[in-house]
């Protein structure tokens, strides 16, 4: 295909992806699942695991991919578009993130986060140790050191999908409650630590520890500069960005440009673009600026661009590679370690900090949702050659199942009733007319 043909074919892909996501979303809604869960499932369905299995010729024509000619295939268009969708979405999550509710329950959030990291990380590292030398399984490519395999699989099992968690908390009406507050705080800490672990793995593979220092130090430095310097400057510039009670075009473009700069920097230091976009979102002035940025960005990012990421991940997922009883046993072990390690550890940590049993059960259940962030980290692992396509498929299965089970398991263990809400926030929170204010998620 020439460039014009690729561009035209890309529009057809968009139509198919958006239609499929909406159809699956309507079905998922009947089971109480949010749209973002439906998009995770749709991504896998459109890949070789189902669509490619039933109609291989049509699937290959619709989503052509030749690793030797990657720049000449339409998947080379899907990837940057999907990354833009991710960055915009995390920019929104950052603008809806409430630091005040994190401060009020920091002790419990820290305890839940540390316990929810340590237990599944240990189980994941043990699993990697057990299967690393089994060449017949082919879960780790040749040349991947045992230590790197153990750290990476441990990180995959201990991660919590912060955006997915925020969406479920909003979906369940838990925003501003003890349960929702502790979970969202622990999820934020979890994800930050998981990215540091990923930086260590990639540095070890490259035998370049200066890279890990750049990843972690550059990320911390960026967050400090953005929140301590850029945020106050933006607060002063708010009167220039707002006119007659609405965000100006100049203010809108400035917000997008800052988001892009943040995403570029954290991608440049080999973290991920989503981290920079999230931090820059957290630095945006609350009130009119955040409200109007969200209102203008969210429809395009959520409805059009973000589904492309799930589809791109699904196109790399080949569940058919799990073609033996042993591999399915490994898949079951990974799932059990992820669910029990994270859920039980978070429940016990919440109880130890004085949270009621009902709320602690809810926190443990919510922390098990992995979804979006899990897909991001395993995509990086696949691209960097840390894991094989078989282990990638295993981890996608784990991510989908743990996310699917979070909502119904929460209803069974906790019920639909809210706990007591916390006091009102210290600062205004962006609010869309006629809707409750989410912590960070999709409507």
Secondary structure by P-SEA (a helix, b strand, c coil): ccaaaaaaaaaaaaaaaaaaaaaaaaaaaaacccaaaaaaaaaaaacccccccccaaaaaaacccccccccccaaaaaaaaaaaaaaaaaaaaaaaccaaaaaacaaaaaaaaaaaaaaaaaaaaaaaaacccccccccccccccaaaaaaaaaaaaaccaaaaaaaaaaaacccccaaaaaaaaaaaaaaaaaaaaaaaaaaaaaccaaaaaaaaaaaaaaaaaaaacaaaaaaaacccccccccccaaaaaaaaaaaaaaaaaaaaacccaaaaaaaaaaaccccaaaaaaaaacaaaaaaccaaaaaaaaaaaccccccccaaaaaaaaaaaaaaaaaaaaaaaaaaaaacccaaaaaaaaaaaacccaaaaaaaaaaaaaccccaaaaaaaaaaaaaaaaaaaaaaaaccccccccccccccccccccccccccccccc
